[in-house]
Structures are given as C-alpha cells and as structure tokens.
Amino acid sequence: MILYGGSGDFGRADLAFLNRIPRELRDYAFIYQPSLGLPGNELDLTDVEWF
C-alpha cells in the first residue's frame, strides 16, 4: 500500500490514522512516498495497534 505525501485534490496526508490498522491488512507493506517520482520508504509499524 503506497501512501503519498499529498495530492492536489485532498491536500497533505495525515498519517495519524496508522495508529490502528485492521488485522486484514497485516500482510501488506505500507510505503510512504513524499510525492510522485520520489523514492518511498517502508513505514515502521511496530507500535501499531492491530484490531
């Protein structure tokens, strides 16, 4: 799952929602990419509450 830093339609991304992630998404890699064309980094989800 790639999360972009912002968009023209929705503005800057708010990553606070990543504090709680449904268990169904546990096998996904969450990659934060600051903007299109820049390299992305996999997010550290060790402190996430899986529900």
C-alpha distance matrix in Angstrom:
0.0 3.8 6.5 9.9 13.2 15.0 16.0 19.5 19.2 17.6 18.5 17.0 13.9 15.1 13.0 15.8 14.1 12.1 15.6 15.3 12.4 13.4 14.3 12.8 9.3 11.0 10.3 6.5 5.9 4.9 6.1 8.6 10.4 13.7 14.4 14.2 16.0 15.6 14.1 11.0 11.3 9.6 10.4 13.3 13.0 16.6 18.0 15.6 17.5 16.1 17.9
3.8 0.0 3.8 6.4 9.9 11.8 13.1 16.6 16.9 15.5 15.9 14.3 11.7 13.5 11.9 15.3 14.4 12.8 16.5 16.9 14.6 16.3 17.5 16.4 12.8 14.3 13.7 9.9 8.1 6.0 4.8 5.9 6.8 10.1 10.6 10.5 12.5 12.1 11.0 8.1 9.4 8.9 10.0 13.5 14.0 17.8 19.0 17.1 19.4 18.6 20.6
6.5 3.8 0.0 3.8 6.7 8.7 10.5 14.2 14.5 12.5 12.6 10.7 7.9 9.8 8.7 12.3 11.8 10.8 14.5 15.5 13.9 16.2 18.1 17.5 14.0 15.6 15.8 12.2 10.5 7.2 6.0 4.8 6.0 8.2 9.1 10.2 12.9 12.1 11.7 8.9 9.9 9.9 9.8 13.3 13.7 17.5 18.0 16.1 18.5 18.3 20.2
9.9 6.4 3.8 0.0 3.8 5.6 7.5 11.2 12.2 10.8 10.2 8.5 6.9 10.0 10.0 13.7 13.9 13.6 17.1 18.5 17.4 19.8 21.8 21.2 17.7 19.3 19.5 15.8 13.8 10.6 8.4 5.9 4.9 5.5 5.7 7.3 10.4 9.9 10.6 8.7 10.8 12.0 12.1 15.7 16.7 20.4 20.7 19.2 21.7 21.8 23.6
13.2 9.9 6.7 3.8 0.0 3.8 7.2 10.7 12.2 10.4 8.5 5.8 5.3 8.5 9.2 12.8 13.9 14.0 17.1 19.1 18.7 21.6 23.9 23.7 20.3 21.6 22.2 18.6 16.4 12.9 10.6 7.2 6.1 4.2 5.5 8.6 11.5 10.3 11.6 10.1 11.7 13.4 12.9 16.2 17.4 20.9 20.8 19.6 22.3 23.0 25.0
15.0 11.8 8.7 5.6 3.8 0.0 3.8 7.0 8.6 7.0 5.1 3.9 5.2 8.9 10.9 14.1 15.0 15.8 19.0 20.7 20.3 22.9 25.6 25.2 22.0 23.8 24.5 20.9 19.1 15.6 13.7 10.6 9.2 7.3 6.7 9.2 12.6 12.4 14.4 13.3 15.3 16.8 16.3 19.6 20.5 24.0 23.6 22.1 24.4 25.0 26.4
16.0 13.1 10.5 7.5 7.2 3.8 0.0 3.8 5.4 5.4 5.0 6.5 7.9 11.6 13.8 16.9 17.1 18.3 21.6 22.9 22.2 24.3 27.0 26.2 23.2 25.5 25.9 22.3 20.9 17.7 15.9 13.3 11.6 10.1 8.3 9.4 13.1 13.9 16.2 15.5 18.0 19.5 19.3 22.7 23.3 27.0 26.6 24.8 26.8 27.0 28.2
19.5 16.6 14.2 11.2 10.7 7.0 3.8 0.0 3.8 5.9 5.8 8.7 11.0 14.4 17.0 19.8 20.1 21.6 24.8 26.0 25.4 27.4 30.3 29.4 26.5 29.0 29.5 25.8 24.5 21.4 19.6 17.0 15.1 13.3 11.0 11.7 15.1 16.4 19.2 18.9 21.5 23.2 23.0 26.4 27.0 30.6 30.1 28.3 30.1 30.4 31.3
19.2 16.9 14.5 12.2 12.2 8.6 5.4 3.8 0.0 3.8 6.1 9.5 11.1 13.9 16.8 19.1 18.8 20.8 23.9 24.7 24.0 25.7 28.8 27.7 25.3 28.0 28.8 25.2 24.5 21.4 20.3 18.0 16.7 15.5 13.6 14.1 17.8 19.1 21.4 20.6 23.0 24.1 23.6 26.9 27.0 30.6 29.9 27.6 29.1 29.1 29.5
17.6 15.5 12.5 10.8 10.4 7.0 5.4 5.9 3.8 0.0 3.8 6.8 7.9 10.3 13.3 15.5 15.2 17.4 20.4 21.2 20.9 22.9 26.1 25.4 22.9 25.6 26.7 23.3 22.6 19.3 18.5 16.0 15.4 14.2 13.2 14.6 18.3 18.9 20.8 19.5 21.3 22.1 21.1 24.1 24.0 27.5 26.5 24.3 25.7 25.9 26.4
18.5 15.9 12.6 10.2 8.5 5.1 5.0 5.8 6.1 3.8 0.0 3.8 6.5 9.2 12.4 14.7 15.4 17.4 20.2 21.7 21.8 24.2 27.3 27.0 24.3 26.5 27.6 24.2 22.9 19.4 18.1 15.1 14.3 12.2 11.6 13.8 17.3 17.3 19.5 18.3 20.0 21.3 20.2 23.2 23.5 26.8 25.8 24.1 25.8 26.6 27.5
17.0 14.3 10.7 8.5 5.8 3.9 6.5 8.7 9.5 6.8 3.8 0.0 3.8 6.5 9.5 12.0 13.4 14.9 17.6 19.6 19.9 22.7 25.6 25.7 22.7 24.5 25.7 22.4 20.7 17.0 15.6 12.3 11.9 9.6 10.2 13.0 16.3 15.6 17.3 15.9 17.1 18.4 17.1 19.9 20.4 23.7 22.7 21.2 23.4 24.4 25.7
13.9 11.7 7.9 6.9 5.3 5.2 7.9 11.0 11.1 7.9 6.5 3.8 0.0 3.8 6.1 9.0 10.0 11.2 14.1 16.0 16.1 19.0 21.9 22.0 19.0 20.7 22.1 18.9 17.4 13.7 12.8 9.9 10.5 9.3 10.5 13.2 16.5 15.5 16.4 14.3 15.0 15.7 14.0 16.8 17.0 20.3 19.4 17.7 19.8 20.7 22.0
15.1 13.5 9.8 10.0 8.5 8.9 11.6 14.4 13.9 10.3 9.2 6.5 3.8 0.0 3.8 5.5 7.0 8.9 11.2 13.3 14.2 17.3 20.3 21.1 18.4 19.8 21.8 19.0 17.8 14.0 14.0 11.4 13.0 12.0 13.9 16.7 19.8 18.4 18.9 16.3 16.2 16.2 13.8 15.8 15.5 18.5 16.9 15.3 17.1 18.4 19.7
13.0 11.9 8.7 10.0 9.2 10.9 13.8 17.0 16.8 13.3 12.4 9.5 6.1 3.8 0.0 3.8 5.4 5.7 8.2 10.6 11.4 14.9 17.5 18.5 15.6 16.6 18.6 16.0 14.7 11.0 11.4 9.4 11.9 11.9 14.4 17.0 19.7 18.0 17.7 14.6 13.8 13.2 10.4 12.1 11.7 14.7 13.4 11.8 14.0 15.4 17.1
15.8 15.3 12.3 13.7 12.8 14.1 16.9 19.8 19.1 15.5 14.7 12.0 9.0 5.5 3.8 0.0 3.8 5.3 6.0 8.8 10.8 14.3 17.1 18.8 16.4 17.1 19.8 17.8 16.9 13.6 14.6 12.9 15.7 15.5 18.1 20.8 23.5 21.7 21.3 18.1 16.9 15.9 12.6 13.3 12.1 14.4 12.2 10.6 12.1 14.1 15.5
14.1 14.4 11.8 13.9 13.9 15.0 17.1 20.1 18.8 15.2 15.4 13.4 10.0 7.0 5.4 3.8 0.0 3.8 5.4 6.4 7.8 11.0 14.2 15.6 13.5 14.8 17.6 15.7 15.7 12.6 14.4 13.4 16.4 16.9 19.0 21.2 24.1 22.7 22.1 18.7 17.7 16.1 13.1 14.0 12.0 14.6 12.6 9.9 10.7 11.9 12.7
12.1 12.8 10.8 13.6 14.0 15.8 18.3 21.6 20.8 17.4 17.4 14.9 11.2 8.9 5.7 5.3 3.8 0.0 3.8 5.3 6.0 9.7 12.2 13.8 11.3 11.9 14.6 12.9 12.5 9.7 11.8 11.5 15.0 16.1 18.6 20.7 23.1 21.4 20.2 16.6 15.0 13.0 9.8 10.4 8.2 11.0 9.6 6.9 8.6 9.7 11.6
15.6 16.5 14.5 17.1 17.1 19.0 21.6 24.8 23.9 20.4 20.2 17.6 14.1 11.2 8.2 6.0 5.4 3.8 0.0 3.8 6.7 10.3 12.4 14.9 13.1 13.0 16.2 15.3 15.1 12.7 15.0 14.8 18.3 19.2 21.9 24.2 26.6 24.6 23.3 19.7 17.6 15.4 11.9 11.2 8.6 10.1 7.6 5.1 6.1 8.5 10.3
15.3 16.9 15.5 18.5 19.1 20.7 22.9 26.0 24.7 21.2 21.7 19.6 16.0 13.3 10.6 8.8 6.4 5.3 3.8 0.0 3.8 6.8 9.3 11.9 10.8 11.0 14.6 14.1 14.9 13.1 16.1 16.5 20.0 21.3 23.7 25.6 28.1 26.4 25.1 21.3 19.5 16.8 13.7 13.2 9.8 11.3 9.3 5.8 4.8 5.8 6.8
12.4 14.6 13.9 17.4 18.7 20.3 22.2 25.4 24.0 20.9 21.8 19.9 16.1 14.2 11.4 10.8 7.8 6.0 6.7 3.8 0.0 3.8 6.4 8.4 7.0 7.8 11.3 10.8 12.2 10.9 14.2 15.4 18.8 20.7 22.8 24.2 26.5 25.2 23.7 19.9 18.3 15.4 12.9 12.9 9.5 11.6 10.8 7.0 6.5 5.1 6.3
13.4 16.3 16.2 19.8 21.6 22.9 24.3 27.4 25.7 22.9 24.2 22.7 19.0 17.3 14.9 14.3 11.0 9.7 10.3 6.8 3.8 0.0 3.8 5.4 5.8 7.3 10.7 10.9 13.3 12.9 16.5 18.1 21.4 23.6 25.3 26.3 28.6 27.7 26.0 22.4 20.9 17.8 15.8 15.8 12.4 14.2 13.7 10.0 8.5 5.6 5.0
14.3 17.5 18.1 21.8 23.9 25.6 27.0 30.3 28.8 26.1 27.3 25.6 21.9 20.3 17.5 17.1 14.2 12.2 12.4 9.3 6.4 3.8 0.0 3.8 5.3 5.2 8.5 10.0 12.8 13.4 17.2 19.4 22.8 25.4 27.2 27.9 29.9 28.8 26.8 23.1 21.4 17.9 16.3 15.8 12.3 13.5 13.8 10.6 9.0 5.3 5.5
12.8 16.4 17.5 21.2 23.7 25.2 26.2 29.4 27.7 25.4 27.0 25.7 22.0 21.1 18.5 18.8 15.6 13.8 14.9 11.9 8.4 5.4 3.8 0.0 3.8 5.6 7.5 8.7 12.2 13.2 16.9 19.4 22.3 25.2 26.5 26.8 28.8 28.2 26.2 22.7 21.5 18.1 17.2 17.4 14.4 16.1 16.9 13.6 12.5 8.9 8.8
9.3 12.8 14.0 17.7 20.3 22.0 23.2 26.5 25.3 22.9 24.3 22.7 19.0 18.4 15.6 16.4 13.5 11.3 13.1 10.8 7.0 5.8 5.3 3.8 0.0 3.8 5.6 5.4 8.6 9.4 13.0 15.6 18.6 21.5 22.9 23.2 25.1 24.4 22.4 18.9 17.7 14.4 13.6 14.3 11.6 14.0 15.0 11.8 11.9 8.9 10.0
11.0 14.3 15.6 19.3 21.6 23.8 25.5 29.0 28.0 25.6 26.5 24.5 20.7 19.8 16.6 17.1 14.8 11.9 13.0 11.0 7.8 7.3 5.2 5.6 3.8 0.0 3.8 5.5 8.1 9.6 13.3 16.1 19.3 22.4 24.2 24.7 26.2 25.0 22.6 19.0 17.1 13.5 12.6 12.4 9.6 11.3 12.9 10.3 10.6 7.7 9.9
10.3 13.7 15.8 19.5 22.2 24.5 25.9 29.5 28.8 26.7 27.6 25.7 22.1 21.8 18.6 19.8 17.6 14.6 16.2 14.6 11.3 10.7 8.5 7.5 5.6 3.8 0.0 3.8 6.7 9.5 12.8 16.1 19.0 22.4 23.9 23.9 25.1 24.1 21.4 18.1 16.5 13.0 13.1 13.4 11.5 13.3 15.6 13.5 14.3 11.5 13.6
6.5 9.9 12.2 15.8 18.6 20.9 22.3 25.8 25.2 23.3 24.2 22.4 18.9 19.0 16.0 17.8 15.7 12.9 15.3 14.1 10.8 10.9 10.0 8.7 5.4 5.5 3.8 0.0 3.8 6.3 9.4 12.8 15.5 18.9 20.2 20.2 21.4 20.6 18.2 14.8 13.7 10.5 11.0 12.2 10.9 13.6 15.7 13.4 14.8 12.5 14.7
5.9 8.1 10.5 13.8 16.4 19.1 20.9 24.5 24.5 22.6 22.9 20.7 17.4 17.8 14.7 16.9 15.7 12.5 15.1 14.9 12.2 13.3 12.8 12.2 8.6 8.1 6.7 3.8 0.0 3.8 6.2 9.9 12.5 16.0 17.6 17.8 18.7 17.5 14.8 11.4 10.0 6.8 7.9 9.7 9.5 12.5 14.9 13.3 15.5 14.1 16.8
4.9 6.0 7.2 10.6 12.9 15.6 17.7 21.4 21.4 19.3 19.4 17.0 13.7 14.0 11.0 13.6 12.6 9.7 12.7 13.1 10.9 12.9 13.4 13.2 9.4 9.6 9.5 6.3 3.8 0.0 3.8 6.7 9.8 13.0 14.9 15.6 17.0 15.6 13.4 9.7 8.4 5.7 5.7 8.4 8.4 12.0 13.7 11.9 14.5 13.8 16.5
6.1 4.8 6.0 8.4 10.6 13.7 15.9 19.6 20.3 18.5 18.1 15.6 12.8 14.0 11.4 14.6 14.4 11.8 15.0 16.1 14.2 16.5 17.2 16.9 13.0 13.3 12.8 9.4 6.2 3.8 0.0 3.8 6.4 9.8 11.7 12.4 13.5 11.8 9.6 5.9 5.3 4.2 5.7 9.3 10.7 14.2 15.9 14.7 17.7 17.3 20.1
8.6 5.9 4.8 5.9 7.2 10.6 13.3 17.0 18.0 16.0 15.1 12.3 9.9 11.4 9.4 12.9 13.4 11.5 14.8 16.5 15.4 18.1 19.4 19.4 15.6 16.1 16.1 12.8 9.9 6.7 3.8 0.0 3.8 6.4 8.9 10.6 12.1 10.0 8.7 5.3 5.4 6.3 6.5 10.2 11.9 15.4 16.4 15.4 18.6 18.8 21.5
10.4 6.8 6.0 4.9 6.1 9.2 11.6 15.1 16.7 15.4 14.3 11.9 10.5 13.0 11.9 15.7 16.4 15.0 18.3 20.0 18.8 21.4 22.8 22.3 18.6 19.3 19.0 15.5 12.5 9.8 6.4 3.8 0.0 3.9 5.5 7.1 8.4 6.5 6.1 4.1 6.6 8.8 10.0 13.7 15.6 19.1 20.1 19.2 22.3 22.5 25.0
13.7 10.1 8.2 5.5 4.2 7.3 10.1 13.3 15.5 14.2 12.2 9.6 9.3 12.0 11.9 15.5 16.9 16.1 19.2 21.3 20.7 23.6 25.4 25.2 21.5 22.4 22.4 18.9 16.0 13.0 9.8 6.4 3.9 0.0 3.8 7.1 8.8 6.6 7.8 7.1 9.1 11.8 12.2 15.6 17.7 20.9 21.4 20.8 23.9 24.6 27.0
14.4 10.6 9.1 5.7 5.5 6.7 8.3 11.0 13.6 13.2 11.6 10.2 10.5 13.9 14.4 18.1 19.0 18.6 21.9 23.7 22.8 25.3 27.2 26.5 22.9 24.2 23.9 20.2 17.6 14.9 11.7 8.9 5.5 3.8 0.0 3.8 6.2 5.7 8.3 8.6 11.7 14.3 15.2 18.8 20.7 24.1 24.7 23.7 26.6 27.0 29.1
14.2 10.5 10.2 7.3 8.6 9.2 9.4 11.7 14.1 14.6 13.8 13.0 13.2 16.7 17.0 20.8 21.2 20.7 24.2 25.6 24.2 26.3 27.9 26.8 23.2 24.7 23.9 20.2 17.8 15.6 12.4 10.6 7.1 7.1 3.8 0.0 3.8 5.7 8.3 9.3 12.9 15.3 16.9 20.7 22.4 26.0 26.9 25.7 28.5 28.4 30.4
16.0 12.5 12.9 10.4 11.5 12.6 13.1 15.1 17.8 18.3 17.3 16.3 16.5 19.8 19.7 23.5 24.1 23.1 26.6 28.1 26.5 28.6 29.9 28.8 25.1 26.2 25.1 21.4 18.7 17.0 13.5 12.1 8.4 8.8 6.2 3.8 0.0 3.8 6.6 9.0 12.8 15.7 17.9 21.5 23.7 27.0 28.4 27.5 30.5 30.4 32.7
15.6 12.1 12.1 9.9 10.3 12.4 13.9 16.4 19.1 18.9 17.3 15.6 15.5 18.4 18.0 21.7 22.7 21.4 24.6 26.4 25.2 27.7 28.8 28.2 24.4 25.0 24.1 20.6 17.5 15.6 11.8 10.0 6.5 6.6 5.7 5.7 3.8 0.0 3.8 6.5 9.9 13.2 15.3 18.7 21.3 24.4 25.8 25.3 28.6 28.8 31.4
14.1 11.0 11.7 10.6 11.6 14.4 16.2 19.2 21.4 20.8 19.5 17.3 16.4 18.9 17.7 21.3 22.1 20.2 23.3 25.1 23.7 26.0 26.8 26.2 22.4 22.6 21.4 18.2 14.8 13.4 9.6 8.7 6.1 7.8 8.3 8.3 6.6 3.8 0.0 3.8 6.9 10.2 12.9 16.1 18.9 21.8 23.6 23.3 26.7 26.8 29.6
11.0 8.1 8.9 8.7 10.1 13.3 15.5 18.9 20.6 19.5 18.3 15.9 14.3 16.3 14.6 18.1 18.7 16.6 19.7 21.3 19.9 22.4 23.1 22.7 18.9 19.0 18.1 14.8 11.4 9.7 5.9 5.3 4.1 7.1 8.6 9.3 9.0 6.5 3.8 0.0 3.8 6.8 9.2 12.7 15.2 18.3 20.0 19.6 22.9 23.0 25.8
11.3 9.4 9.9 10.8 11.7 15.3 18.0 21.5 23.0 21.3 20.0 17.1 15.0 16.2 13.8 16.9 17.7 15.0 17.6 19.5 18.3 20.9 21.4 21.5 17.7 17.1 16.5 13.7 10.0 8.4 5.3 5.4 6.6 9.1 11.7 12.9 12.8 9.9 6.9 3.8 0.0 3.8 6.2 9.2 12.2 14.9 16.9 16.9 20.4 20.7 23.9
9.6 8.9 9.9 12.0 13.4 16.8 19.5 23.2 24.1 22.1 21.3 18.4 15.7 16.2 13.2 15.9 16.1 13.0 15.4 16.8 15.4 17.8 17.9 18.1 14.4 13.5 13.0 10.5 6.8 5.7 4.2 6.3 8.8 11.8 14.3 15.3 15.7 13.2 10.2 6.8 3.8 0.0 3.8 6.6 9.1 11.9 14.2 14.0 17.3 17.4 20.6
10.4 10.0 9.8 12.1 12.9 16.3 19.3 23.0 23.6 21.1 20.2 17.1 14.0 13.8 10.4 12.6 13.1 9.8 11.9 13.7 12.9 15.8 16.3 17.2 13.6 12.6 13.1 11.0 7.9 5.7 5.7 6.5 10.0 12.2 15.2 16.9 17.9 15.3 12.9 9.2 6.2 3.8 0.0 3.8 6.1 9.2 10.8 10.7 14.2 14.8 18.1
13.3 13.5 13.3 15.7 16.2 19.6 22.7 26.4 26.9 24.1 23.2 19.9 16.8 15.8 12.1 13.3 14.0 10.4 11.2 13.2 12.9 15.8 15.8 17.4 14.3 12.4 13.4 12.2 9.7 8.4 9.3 10.2 13.7 15.6 18.8 20.7 21.5 18.7 16.1 12.7 9.2 6.6 3.8 0.0 3.8 5.8 7.9 8.7 12.4 13.5 17.1
13.0 14.0 13.7 16.7 17.4 20.5 23.3 27.0 27.0 24.0 23.5 20.4 17.0 15.5 11.7 12.1 12.0 8.2 8.6 9.8 9.5 12.4 12.3 14.4 11.6 9.6 11.5 10.9 9.5 8.4 10.7 11.9 15.6 17.7 20.7 22.4 23.7 21.3 18.9 15.2 12.2 9.1 6.1 3.8 0.0 3.8 5.5 5.3 8.8 9.7 13.3
16.6 17.8 17.5 20.4 20.9 24.0 27.0 30.6 30.6 27.5 26.8 23.7 20.3 18.5 14.7 14.4 14.6 11.0 10.1 11.3 11.6 14.2 13.5 16.1 14.0 11.3 13.3 13.6 12.5 12.0 14.2 15.4 19.1 20.9 24.1 26.0 27.0 24.4 21.8 18.3 14.9 11.9 9.2 5.8 3.8 0.0 3.8 5.6 8.6 10.1 13.8
18.0 19.0 18.0 20.7 20.8 23.6 26.6 30.1 29.9 26.5 25.8 22.7 19.4 16.9 13.4 12.2 12.6 9.6 7.6 9.3 10.8 13.7 13.8 16.9 15.0 12.9 15.6 15.7 14.9 13.7 15.9 16.4 20.1 21.4 24.7 26.9 28.4 25.8 23.6 20.0 16.9 14.2 10.8 7.9 5.5 3.8 0.0 3.8 6.6 9.4 12.7
15.6 17.1 16.1 19.2 19.6 22.1 24.8 28.3 27.6 24.3 24.1 21.2 17.7 15.3 11.8 10.6 9.9 6.9 5.1 5.8 7.0 10.0 10.6 13.6 11.8 10.3 13.5 13.4 13.3 11.9 14.7 15.4 19.2 20.8 23.7 25.7 27.5 25.3 23.3 19.6 16.9 14.0 10.7 8.7 5.3 5.6 3.8 0.0 3.8 6.2 9.4
17.5 19.4 18.5 21.7 22.3 24.4 26.8 30.1 29.1 25.7 25.8 23.4 19.8 17.1 14.0 12.1 10.7 8.6 6.1 4.8 6.5 8.5 9.0 12.5 11.9 10.6 14.3 14.8 15.5 14.5 17.7 18.6 22.3 23.9 26.6 28.5 30.5 28.6 26.7 22.9 20.4 17.3 14.2 12.4 8.8 8.6 6.6 3.8 0.0 3.8 6.3
16.1 18.6 18.3 21.8 23.0 25.0 27.0 30.4 29.1 25.9 26.6 24.4 20.7 18.4 15.4 14.1 11.9 9.7 8.5 5.8 5.1 5.6 5.3 8.9 8.9 7.7 11.5 12.5 14.1 13.8 17.3 18.8 22.5 24.6 27.0 28.4 30.4 28.8 26.8 23.0 20.7 17.4 14.8 13.5 9.7 10.1 9.4 6.2 3.8 0.0 3.8
17.9 20.6 20.2 23.6 25.0 26.4 28.2 31.3 29.5 26.4 27.5 25.7 22.0 19.7 17.1 15.5 12.7 11.6 10.3 6.8 6.3 5.0 5.5 8.8 10.0 9.9 13.6 14.7 16.8 16.5 20.1 21.5 25.0 27.0 29.1 30.4 32.7 31.4 29.6 25.8 23.9 20.6 18.1 17.1 13.3 13.8 12.7 9.4 6.3 3.8 0.0
